[in-house]
Amino acid sequence: MDIYQYDQSLRKRGFRWVAGVDEAGRGPLAGPVVAAAVVLDKGVRIAGLRDSKTIPEKERESLFSLIHSLAAAIGTGIVEPGDIDRLNILRATRQAMAIAIGNLSVTPDMLVIDAVSLPSIRIRQSSPVRAESISASVAAASIVAKCTRDNIMREYHDKYPAYNFRKHKGYATREHLDMLRLYGPCPIHRKSFFRVMSLELPF
């Protein structure tokens, strides 16, 4: 399927500004959840655009730059670990998405969101499963969210080098779990996540 067809079908129904919305960082044990909203104008095509999870890091960074140069509008939203612990990860994800939409320089009239609805946002929405594989704007948003979050985790690596965040970006790899057992959680770990919380429980 042509990844541009879904958004084009929405434009044919009269929606001028279609914003794709996606997040990065729901699953990790550390760091923020980051959402992005991207509006691609009619006729804009970006070679190689697809779901960020299927793209090697170097290519993803190149696409990130292309999206920033070609998109009609981009917004990002970041919710930090302490707020994730306070809200829970689903509510934090929705908050990050709402912030990203609010940071767009245009007001969208249709949102395409990857498998999440935003009841607090009074804009028409479509929430197909695996939207990043069928919608160009969501694929672009997935790349922007992923690259933005990866850059944040590289900065955290410099602050907390013992955990090697630069490599695993806070996900629950064997290395990360070993470092957690050795050093305990640092300030950017999500204390409400069981695999972090359980390390503080008696064995």
TORVOSE-854484 format. One record per atom (N, C-alpha, C): atom name; x, y, z; residue in three letters. Coordinates in steps of 0.1 Angstrom, whole numbers, plus 5000, padded with zeros to 4 digits. Each point is the difference from the previous one (the first is absolute). Layout:
 site    x    y    z code
   CA    X    Y    Z  ALA
...
END
This chain:
 site    x    y    z code
    N 5008 4988 5000  MET
   CA 4992 5012 5000  MET
    C 5009 5013 5000  MET
    N 4996 5009 4992  ASP
   CA 5007 5013 5000  ASP
    C 4997 5007 5013  ASP
    N 5011 5004 5007  ILE
   CA 4998 5005 5014  ILE
    C 4993 5014 4999  ILE
    N 5000 5006 4989  TYR
   CA 4994 5014 4998  TYR
    C 4985 4999 4997  TYR
    N 4995 4988 4997  GLN
   CA 4986 4999 4996  GLN
    C 4990 5004 5011  GLN
    N 5003 4995 5012  TYR
   CA 4991 5002 5012  TYR
    C 4997 5015 5002  TYR
    N 5011 5008 5001  ASP
   CA 4999 5014 5002  ASP
    C 4993 5007 4989  ASP
    N 5003 4995 4988  GLN
   CA 4994 5006 4988  GLN
    C 4985 4998 5000  GLN
    N 4996 4988 5004  SER
   CA 4985 4997 5001  SER
    C 4993 5009 5009  SER
    N 5007 5005 5011  LEU
   CA 4994 5009 5010  LEU
    C 4999 5014 4993  LEU
    N 5011 5004 4993  ARG
   CA 4999 5013 4993  ARG
    C 4989 5000 4990  ARG
    N 4997 4989 4993  LYS
   CA 4989 4999 4990  LYS
    C 4987 5002 5007  LYS
    N 4999 4997 5013  ARG
   CA 4988 5002 5008  ARG
    C 4998 5014 5005  ARG
    N 5010 5008 4997  GLY
   CA 4999 5014 5004  GLY
    C 5009 5005 5011  GLY
    N 5008 4991 5006  PHE
   CA 5009 5004 5011  PHE
    C 5013 5006 4994  PHE
    N 5002 5013 5003  ARG
   CA 5011 5007 4995  ARG
    C 5013 4997 5007  ARG
    N 5000 5000 5013  TRP
   CA 5012 4999 5008  TRP
    C 4999 4986 5008  TRP
    N 5006 4990 4994  VAL
   CA 5000 4987 5006  VAL
    C 5013 4998 5008  VAL
    N 4999 4998 5013  ALA
   CA 5011 4999 5009  ALA
    C 5002 4986 5004  ALA
    N 5011 4994 4998  GLY
   CA 5004 4987 5005  GLY
    C 5006 5001 5014  GLY
    N 4996 4991 5009  VAL
   CA 5005 5001 5014  VAL
    C 5005 4987 5004  VAL
    N 5011 5000 5006  ASP
   CA 5006 4987 5005  ASP
    C 5009 5003 5012  ASP
    N 5004 4990 5007  GLU
   CA 5008 5002 5012  GLU
    C 5012 4990 5000  GLU
    N 5010 5003 5008  ALA
   CA 5012 4991 5002  ALA
    C 5002 5000 5015  ALA
    N 5002 4988 5005  GLY
   CA 5004 4999 5014  GLY
    C 4989 4996 5010  GLY
    N 4990 4993 4996  ARG
   CA 4990 4995 5009  ARG
    C 5006 4988 5008  ARG
    N 5009 4992 4994  GLY
   CA 5005 4988 5007  GLY
    C 5012 5001 5008  GLY
    N 5009 5010 4998  PRO
   CA 5012 5000 5008  PRO
    C 4998 5001 5015  PRO
    N 5011 4997 5007  LEU
   CA 5000 5001 5015  LEU
    C 5005 5014 5004  LEU
    N 5006 5008 4991  ALA
   CA 5006 5013 5003  ALA
    C 4997 5010 4989  ALA
    N 5000 5012 5004  GLY
   CA 4999 5011 4990  GLY
    C 4986 5004 4998  GLY
    N 4998 5010 4991  PRO
   CA 4986 5005 4998  PRO
    C 4993 4992 4989  PRO
    N 4987 5003 4999  VAL
   CA 4992 4996 4989  VAL
    C 4999 5012 4991  VAL
    N 5003 4999 4987  VAL
   CA 5000 5011 4990  VAL
    C 4990 4997 4989  VAL
    N 4992 5010 4997  ALA
   CA 4991 4999 4989  ALA
    C 5003 5011 4990  ALA
    N 4996 4997 4988  ALA
   CA 5002 5009 4989  ALA
    C 4987 5001 4992  ALA
    N 4997 5011 4994  ALA
   CA 4989 5002 4991  ALA
    C 5006 5007 4987  ALA
    N 4997 4994 4989  VAL
   CA 5006 5005 4987  VAL
    C 4989 5001 4990  VAL
    N 5000 5012 4993  VAL
   CA 4991 5003 4989  VAL
    C 5008 5000 4987  VAL
    N 4997 4991 4991  LEU
   CA 5006 5000 4987  LEU
    C 4991 5006 4989  LEU
    N 5004 5010 4993  ASP
   CA 4992 5006 4990  ASP
    C 4997 4991 4989  ASP
    N 4989 5002 4993  LYS
   CA 4996 4992 4988  LYS
    C 5012 5000 4990  LYS
    N 5003 4989 4995  GLY
   CA 5010 4998 4990  GLY
    C 5014 4998 5005  GLY
    N 5002 5002 5013  VAL
   CA 5014 4998 5006  VAL
    C 5002 4985 5001  VAL
    N 5011 4996 4995  ARG
   CA 5004 4986 5001  ARG
    C 5015 4999 5005  ARG
    N 5002 4992 5009  ILE
   CA 5014 4998 5006  ILE
    C 5005 4986 4998  ILE
    N 5010 4999 4992  ALA
   CA 5005 4986 4996  ALA
    C 5004 4993 5012  ALA
    N 4995 4987 5002  GLY
   CA 5004 4992 5011  GLY
    C 4992 5001 5012  GLY
    N 4990 5009 5000  LEU
   CA 4991 5002 5012  LEU
    C 4993 4988 5003  LEU
    N 5001 4995 5013  ARG
   CA 4993 4989 5005  ARG
    C 5001 5000 5015  ARG
    N 4994 4990 5006  ASP
   CA 5000 4998 5015  ASP
    C 5015 5001 5005  ASP
    N 5002 5009 5010  SER
   CA 5013 5002 5005  SER
    C 5007 4987 5006  SER
    N 4992 4991 5005  LYS
   CA 5005 4988 5006  LYS
    C 5007 4991 4989  LYS
    N 4997 5002 4988  THR
   CA 5006 4992 4989  THR
    C 5012 5006 4993  THR
    N 5004 5012 5005  ILE
   CA 5010 5008 4994  ILE
    C 5013 5000 5008  ILE
    N 5012 4997 4994  PRO
   CA 5013 5001 5007  PRO
    C 5002 5014 5004  PRO
    N 5008 5001 5011  GLU
   CA 5002 5013 5007  GLU
    C 5005 5011 4990  GLU
    N 5010 4997 4992  LYS
   CA 5005 5011 4992  LYS
    C 4990 5005 4990  LYS
    N 4993 4990 4994  GLU
   CA 4989 5004 4990  GLU
    C 4989 5008 5007  GLU
    N 4997 4996 5012  ARG
   CA 4989 5007 5008  ARG
    C 5004 5014 5002  ARG
    N 5013 5003 5004  GLU
   CA 5004 5013 5002  GLU
    C 5000 5009 4987  GLU
    N 5003 4993 4989  SER
   CA 4999 5008 4987  SER
    C 4985 5003 4997  SER
    N 4991 4991 5002  LEU
   CA 4986 5002 4998  LEU
    C 4995 5011 5010  LEU
    N 5005 5000 5012  PHE
   CA 4996 5010 5010  PHE
    C 5003 5014 4994  PHE
    N 5012 5002 4995  SER
   CA 5004 5013 4994  SER
    C 4991 5003 4988  SER
    N 4997 4990 4991  LEU
   CA 4991 5003 4989  LEU
    C 4986 5004 5004  LEU
    N 4995 4993 5010  ILE
   CA 4987 5003 5005  ILE
    C 4999 5015 5005  ILE
    N 5010 5004 5007  HIS
   CA 5001 5013 5005  HIS
    C 5001 5011 4989  HIS
    N 5006 4996 4989  SER
   CA 5001 5010 4989  SER
    C 4988 5000 4991  SER
    N 4992 4989 5000  LEU
   CA 4989 4999 4990  LEU
    C 4986 5000 5006  LEU
    N 4999 4998 5013  ALA
   CA 4986 4999 5006  ALA
    C 4994 5014 5001  ALA
    N 4987 5001 4999  ALA
   CA 4993 5013 5001  ALA
    C 5000 5004 5015  ALA
    N 5000 4991 5009  ALA
   CA 5000 5003 5014  ALA
    C 5005 4988 5009  ALA
    N 5007 5003 5010  ILE
   CA 5005 4989 5010  ILE
    C 4998 5005 5014  ILE
    N 4994 4992 5008  GLY
   CA 4999 5003 5015  GLY
    C 5005 4988 5008  GLY
    N 5007 5003 5011  THR
   CA 5004 4989 5009  THR
    C 4995 5003 5014  THR
    N 4998 4989 5007  GLY
   CA 4996 5001 5014  GLY
    C 5008 4990 5008  GLY
    N 5005 5004 5012  ILE
   CA 5008 4992 5009  ILE
    C 4994 4999 5014  ILE
    N 4999 4988 5005  VAL
   CA 4995 4998 5014  VAL
    C 5011 4992 5007  VAL
    N 5005 5006 5011  GLU
   CA 5011 4995 5007  GLU
    C 4997 4988 5009  GLU
    N 5010 4993 5005  PRO
   CA 4998 4988 5008  PRO
    C 4991 5002 5012  PRO
    N 5003 5011 5007  GLY
   CA 4992 5002 5012  GLY
    C 4985 5002 4998  GLY
    N 4997 5006 4988  ASP
   CA 4986 5002 4997  ASP
    C 4994 4987 4995  ASP
    N 5008 4991 4993  ILE
   CA 4996 4987 4996  ILE
    C 4996 4992 5013  ILE
    N 5008 5001 5010  ASP
   CA 4997 4993 5013  ASP
    C 4987 5005 5006  ASP
    N 4998 5013 4999  ARG
   CA 4988 5006 5006  ARG
    C 4987 4997 4992  ARG
    N 5001 5000 4987  LEU
   CA 4989 4999 4991  LEU
    C 4996 4986 4996  LEU
    N 5010 4992 4998  ASN
   CA 5001 4986 4993  ASN
    C 5003 5003 4986  ASN
    N 5005 4989 4993  ILE
   CA 5007 5002 4987  ILE
    C 4989 5003 4989  ILE
    N 4988 4995 5001  LEU
   CA 4990 5003 4990  LEU
    C 4996 5015 5001  LEU
    N 4997 5005 5012  ARG
   CA 4996 5014 5001  ARG
    C 5012 5009 4997  ARG
    N 5012 4996 5003  ALA
   CA 5012 5008 4997  ALA
    C 5002 5000 4984  ALA
    N 4997 4989 4994  THR
   CA 5001 5000 4985  THR
    C 4990 5009 4994  THR
    N 4988 5000 5005  ARG
   CA 4989 5009 4995  ARG
    C 5004 5014 5002  ARG
    N 5006 5003 5012  GLN
   CA 5004 5014 5003  GLN
    C 5011 5004 4990  GLN
    N 5010 4992 4997  ALA
   CA 5010 5003 4991  ALA
    C 4995 5003 4986  ALA
    N 4990 4992 4996  MET
   CA 4994 5002 4987  MET
    C 4992 5013 4999  MET
    N 4993 5003 5011  ALA
   CA 4993 5013 5000  ALA
    C 5009 5012 4999  ALA
    N 5011 4999 5007  ILE
   CA 5010 5010 5000  ILE
    C 5006 5002 4986  ILE
    N 5003 4988 4993  ALA
   CA 5005 5001 4987  ALA
    C 4991 5006 4990  ALA
    N 4987 4997 5001  ILE
   CA 4990 5006 4991  ILE
    C 4998 5015 5003  ILE
    N 5001 5003 5013  GLY
   CA 4999 5015 5003  GLY
    C 5012 5008 4995  GLY
    N 5011 4993 4998  ASN
   CA 5013 5007 4995  ASN
    C 5001 5000 4985  ASN
    N 4990 4995 4993  LEU
   CA 4999 5002 4985  LEU
    C 4998 5015 4997  LEU
    N 5006 5004 4989  SER
   CA 4998 5014 4995  SER
    C 4988 5001 4992  SER
    N 4993 4989 4997  VAL
   CA 4987 5001 4993  VAL
    C 4990 4992 5009  VAL
    N 4987 5003 4999  THR
   CA 4990 4992 5008  THR
    C 4995 4989 4991  THR
    N 5002 4988 5003  PRO
   CA 4996 4989 4992  PRO
    C 4984 4998 5001  PRO
    N 4995 4995 4989  ASP
   CA 4985 4997 5000  ASP
    C 4998 4985 5000  ASP
    N 5011 4992 5000  MET
   CA 4999 4985 5001  MET
    C 5013 4995 5007  MET
    N 4998 4992 5009  LEU
   CA 5012 4993 5007  LEU
    C 5000 4985 4996  LEU
    N 5011 4995 4996  VAL
   CA 5002 4986 4998  VAL
    C 5010 4996 5011  VAL
    N 4995 4991 5009  ILE
   CA 5008 4997 5012  ILE
    C 5001 4985 5001  ILE
    N 5012 4995 5003  ASP
   CA 5003 4986 5001  ASP
    C 4993 4993 5011  ASP
    N 4988 4995 4998  ALA
   CA 4993 4991 5010  ALA
    C 4997 5007 5013  ALA
    N 5000 5013 5000  VAL
   CA 4996 5007 5013  VAL
    C 4990 5011 4996  VAL
    N 4990 5002 5009  SER
   CA 4991 5011 4998  SER
    C 5003 5011 5010  SER
    N 4996 5012 4997  LEU
   CA 5003 5011 5009  LEU
    C 4986 5007 5003  LEU
    N 4993 4995 5010  PRO
   CA 4987 5006 5003  PRO
    C 5000 5014 5003  PRO
    N 5011 5006 5005  SER
   CA 5000 5014 5004  SER
    C 5002 5009 4988  SER
    N 5004 4995 4989  ILE
   CA 5003 5008 4988  ILE
    C 4988 5001 4991  ILE
    N 4994 5012 4998  ARG
   CA 4988 5001 4992  ARG
    C 5003 5002 4985  ARG
    N 5007 4990 4995  ILE
   CA 5003 4999 4985  ILE
    C 4997 4986 4995  ILE
    N 4995 4999 4988  ARG
   CA 4996 4987 4995  ARG
    C 5012 4991 5000  ARG
    N 4998 4987 5003  GLN
   CA 5011 4991 5002  GLN
    C 4998 4987 4993  GLN
    N 5010 4994 4996  SER
   CA 5000 4986 4995  SER
    C 5012 4993 5007  SER
    N 4997 4988 5005  SER
   CA 5010 4993 5008  SER
    C 5002 4986 4996  SER
    N 5005 4998 4987  PRO
   CA 5002 4986 4995  PRO
    C 5012 4993 5007  PRO
    N 4999 4987 5002  VAL
   CA 5011 4993 5005  VAL
    C 5012 5000 4990  VAL
    N 5012 5001 5006  ARG
   CA 5012 5001 4991  ARG
    C 4999 5011 4990  ARG
    N 4995 5012 5005  ALA
   CA 4998 5011 4991  ALA
    C 5013 5005 4993  ALA
    N 5011 4997 5007  GLU
   CA 5013 5005 4994  GLU
    C 5004 4992 4988  GLU
    N 4993 4989 4997  SER
   CA 5003 4992 4988  SER
    C 4990 5003 4989  SER
    N 4990 5008 5002  ILE
   CA 4990 5003 4989  ILE
    C 4999 5015 4998  ILE
    N 5005 5008 5009  SER
   CA 4998 5015 4999  SER
    C 5014 5006 4999  SER
    N 5003 5008 4990  ALA
   CA 5012 5007 4998  ALA
    C 5003 5010 5012  ALA
    N 4989 5007 5004  SER
   CA 5002 5010 5010  SER
    C 5003 4993 5014  SER
    N 4994 4989 5002  VAL
   CA 5003 4993 5013  VAL
    C 5014 4994 4999  VAL
    N 5004 4994 4989  ALA
   CA 5014 4995 4998  ALA
    C 5010 5011 5003  ALA
    N 4997 5012 4995  ALA
   CA 5009 5012 5002  ALA
    C 5000 5003 5015  ALA
    N 4988 5000 5006  ALA
   CA 5000 5003 5015  ALA
    C 5007 4990 5008  ALA
    N 5000 4987 4996  SER
   CA 5007 4990 5007  SER
    C 5015 5002 4999  SER
    N 5005 5005 4989  ILE
   CA 5014 5003 4998  ILE
    C 5004 5012 5009  ILE
    N 4992 5010 4999  VAL
   CA 5003 5012 5008  VAL
    C 5000 4997 5015  VAL
    N 4990 4992 5005  ALA
   CA 5000 4997 5014  ALA
    C 5011 4991 5004  ALA
    N 5004 4990 4992  LYS
   CA 5011 4991 5003  LYS
    C 5013 5007 5000  LYS
    N 5003 5008 4990  CYS
   CA 5013 5007 5000  CYS
    C 5001 5011 5011  CYS
    N 4989 5007 5003  THR
   CA 5000 5009 5011  THR
    C 5003 4994 5013  THR
    N 4993 4988 5002  ARG
   CA 5003 4993 5013  ARG
    C 5014 4994 5001  ARG
    N 5005 4995 4989  ASP
   CA 5013 4994 5000  ASP
    C 5010 5011 5003  ASP
    N 4998 5012 4995  ASN
   CA 5010 5011 5003  ASN
    C 4999 5004 5014  ASN
    N 4988 5000 5006  ILE
   CA 4999 5002 5014  ILE
    C 5008 4990 5009  ILE
    N 4998 4987 4996  MET
   CA 5007 4989 5007  MET
    C 5015 5001 4999  MET
    N 5005 5005 4988  ARG
   CA 5014 5002 4999  ARG
    C 5005 5010 5010  ARG
    N 4992 5011 5001  GLU
   CA 5004 5010 5010  GLU
    C 5000 4994 5014  GLU
    N 4990 4992 5003  TYR
   CA 5000 4994 5014  TYR
    C 5011 4990 5002  TYR
    N 5005 4994 4989  HIS
   CA 5012 4992 5001  HIS
    C 5012 5008 5006  HIS
    N 5001 5012 4995  ASP
   CA 5012 5008 5005  ASP
    C 4998 5003 5015  ASP
    N 4987 5001 5004  LYS
   CA 4998 5004 5014  LYS
    C 5001 4987 5009  LYS
    N 4995 4989 4995  TYR
   CA 5000 4987 5008  TYR
    C 5007 4989 4992  TYR
    N 5013 5001 4997  PRO
   CA 5007 4991 4991  PRO
    C 5000 4986 5005  PRO
    N 4999 4997 5012  ALA
   CA 5000 4986 5005  ALA
    C 4990 4991 4994  ALA
    N 4988 5006 4996  TYR
   CA 4989 4992 4995  TYR
    C 5001 4998 4985  TYR
    N 5009 5007 4993  ASN
   CA 5002 4998 4985  ASN
    C 4987 5003 4992  ASN
    N 4993 5011 5004  PHE
   CA 4987 5003 4993  PHE
    C 5002 5003 4985  PHE
    N 5012 5004 4997  ARG
   CA 5003 5002 4986  ARG
    C 4998 4988 4991  ARG
    N 5002 4988 5006  LYS
   CA 4998 4988 4992  LYS
    C 4986 4995 5000  LYS
    N 4994 4998 5012  HIS
   CA 4987 4994 5001  HIS
    C 4988 5009 5001  HIS
    N 5003 5013 5002  LYS
   CA 4990 5011 5000  LYS
    C 4989 4998 5012  LYS
    N 5004 4992 5010  GLY
   CA 4991 4998 5011  GLY
    C 4991 4988 4999  GLY
    N 5001 4992 4989  TYR
   CA 4992 4988 4999  TYR
    C 5006 4989 5009  TYR
    N 4992 4990 5003  ALA
   CA 5003 4990 5009  ALA
    C 5009 4989 4994  ALA
    N 5012 5004 4996  THR
   CA 5010 4990 4995  THR
    C 5006 4993 5012  THR
    N 5007 4989 4997  ARG
   CA 5007 4993 5010  ARG
    C 5011 5009 5007  ARG
    N 5007 5008 4991  GLU
   CA 5010 5009 5006  GLU
    C 4994 5011 5009  GLU
    N 4989 5005 4996  HIS
   CA 4993 5011 5008  HIS
    C 4995 4994 5013  HIS
    N 4994 4988 5000  LEU
   CA 4996 4994 5012  LEU
    C 5011 4996 5009  LEU
    N 5012 4996 4995  ASP
   CA 5012 4997 5008  ASP
    C 5004 5013 5007  ASP
    N 5000 5011 4992  MET
   CA 5005 5013 5006  MET
    C 4990 5005 5011  MET
    N 4987 4997 4998  LEU
   CA 4990 5004 5010  LEU
    C 5002 4992 5013  LEU
    N 5003 4987 4998  ARG
   CA 5003 4992 5012  ARG
    C 5012 5004 5007  ARG
    N 5010 5005 4993  LEU
   CA 5013 5004 5006  LEU
    C 4999 5013 5006  LEU
    N 4994 5010 4994  TYR
   CA 5000 5014 5004  TYR
    C 4987 5005 5006  TYR
    N 4989 4992 4998  GLY
   CA 4987 5005 5003  GLY
    C 4995 5011 4991  GLY
    N 4988 5004 5001  PRO
   CA 4994 5010 4991  PRO
    C 5007 5014 5001  PRO
    N 5001 5007 4989  CYS
   CA 5004 5014 5001  CYS
    C 4988 5009 4998  CYS
    N 5002 5013 5001  PRO
   CA 4988 5009 4999  PRO
    C 4991 4999 4988  PRO
    N 5005 4995 4989  ILE
   CA 4991 4999 4988  ILE
    C 4994 4987 4998  ILE
    N 5002 4990 5010  HIS
   CA 4993 4988 4999  HIS
    C 4985 5001 5004  HIS
    N 4991 4992 4994  ARG
   CA 4986 5001 5003  ARG
    C 4997 4991 5012  ARG
    N 4999 5006 5012  LYS
   CA 4999 4993 5012  LYS
    C 4987 4992 5001  LYS
    N 4990 5003 4992  SER
   CA 4987 4993 5001  SER
    C 5000 4987 4991  SER
    N 5010 4999 4992  PHE
   CA 5001 4988 4991  PHE
    C 5005 4988 5009  PHE
    N 4994 4989 4999  PHE
   CA 5003 4988 5008  PHE
    C 5014 4996 5000  PHE
    N 5006 5000 4988  ARG
   CA 5014 4995 4999  ARG
    C 5010 5009 5006  ARG
    N 4996 5013 5003  VAL
   CA 5008 5009 5007  VAL
    C 4996 4999 5015  VAL
    N 4988 5000 5003  MET
   CA 4995 5000 5014  MET
    C 5004 4987 5007  MET
    N 5000 4989 4992  SER
   CA 5003 4986 5006  SER
    C 5014 4999 5005  SER
    N 5009 5009 4994  LEU
   CA 5014 4999 5004  LEU
    C 5002 5006 5014  LEU
    N 4990 5008 5005  GLU
   CA 5000 5006 5013  GLU
    C 4993 4992 5010  GLU
    N 4994 4988 4996  LEU
   CA 4993 4992 5009  LEU
    C 5010 4989 5006  LEU
    N 4997 4995 5012  PRO
   CA 5009 4990 5005  PRO
    C 4999 4987 4992  PRO
    N 5011 4993 4999  PHE
   CA 5001 4988 4992  PHE
    C 4995 4988 5009  PHE
END
